């Protein structure tokens, strides 16, 4: 369970806070109205480098020649076979 810890408790409960972070993930440390977040390096790396499951990385990578070749190969798909729809 994520728990909110008071920053002044950090020294006396340091091991508990670390174990809680390992077991439950992100922990919040508070001092007055300021909040600090304690998270594992794995969680931190995941925030820095999120994994996307889309094709954005391919966007804009084709040359004009490659784009024209792709579009020309698709041109047959725009033809409608009139006999097929009768």
Beta strands, then each sheet from edge to edge (+ up, - down):
strand 1: 4-6
strand 2: 27-31
strand 3: 34-38
sheet 1: 1+ 2+ 3-
end
